[in-house]
Amino acid sequence: MKKTVKSLAFILLTSFLLMTSITFFSLNGAKIPAFISAINDFNQFGNLQTQTNKAVAANGVVKKVVPCGQPFGIKMLTEGIIVVRLSDINGEKNSCPARNAGIHVGDIIISVGGEKITSNEDLSKAISSSNGETVEVVLKRNESDDNSSLGEEISLKLTPEYCESEKSYKTGMWVRDSSAGIGTITFYDPSTGAFGGLGHPICDTDTGNLMPLSSGEICSVSITGYKKGMNGVPGELKGRFLSGDEVGVVEQNTKSGVFGSLNESPSDSEEVEIADYDEIKTGKAEILTTISGSEPAKYSINIEQVNNDDPDLKNLVIRVTDKDLLEETGGILQGMSGSPIIQNGKLVGAVTHVFVNNSSMGYGILAQTMISQSKTNSDSNNCLKLAA
């Protein structure tokens, strides 16, 4: 049953509607706008003081938070630039210098010729100034099976090739350096200003790898509409940034969600307890999600299955039962990722996936998993923290 259900699941890589710029350094060097999908650690949790008046347990884990469901916008810069494609160039050898040097799709370029690379423009400038001479490229490469962990730095020698059509030196790399998009806030901790959202990592649509975070801003968002989901074709939320003003920062992008801090609580709701694993049962529950404007509403669902130890963090199988939501949206939409799940007055988890062949059903991650994973990852090298 579990395998059958999983085969119907559609990871909401398109729920986090990201736009990014890609530069192709072997053809015309022009930025090509593209949509990347990313759906879905935070180091403050491990540093919390034991204070009962702040609802913090003795082990340093938050026990009460404000459930949210509000949409939020992220403007995100990566640490280095991501290689998303390799291609031959129109030169003397008609080959790909980057591939010849040992560069792979998914690699994170850190420096070229001793110069730190933080943008497409940095790379273009470094390659142009090489005048075809061999340069040292320092990069990091994903080494884990789930593409969530980067290994040690690797040093390679790259010799750019002269492109006849452009009259300049090229490497044959498509790269990406930034993204922006919309997600849903799961919870807010008023004792620390911390928030968690999405319930899964922001990933690059071309490589499937976790986006390495350098810095990120949180902005207010309004949902302007949606495309209704149908069996076989998931729907999606549509929204816009309300202003360019920063209302918080995102500090970690991890397997279990994105985490950071907000200037103030996005919700007027009261704090609720986070449900322990043994409290979560199959049966009636509700989600908080926003399908219009900036304020969420409650919708009824049913928890069909509970899988506390699922290795892919698909801990819950949920089914939308709310007639109004089914009528309006067809069920779960891309963009609802991160919507909090409430059962018996406690925060159970967050929506993370929708099933392709049944938009009324999807997966969720447990709130306890989000918090414990963020605490674990903040103390390890499994995530990339905000650059100093």
PyMOL commands that set and color helices and strands:
alter all, ss='L'
color gray80, all
select helices_A, chain A and resi 2-7+12-14+45-47+52-54+97-101+120-129+277-279+323-329+367-378
alter helices_A, ss='H'
color red, helices_A
select strands_A, chain A and resi 9-11+17-24+31-37+64-67+71-86+108-112+115-116+135-140+154-158+161-163+168-170+173-189+194-197+213-227+236-241+248-254+257-262+272-273+283-289+297-306+316-320+340-343+346-355+358-366
alter strands_A, ss='S'
color yellow, strands_A
deselect
rebuild
show_as cartoon
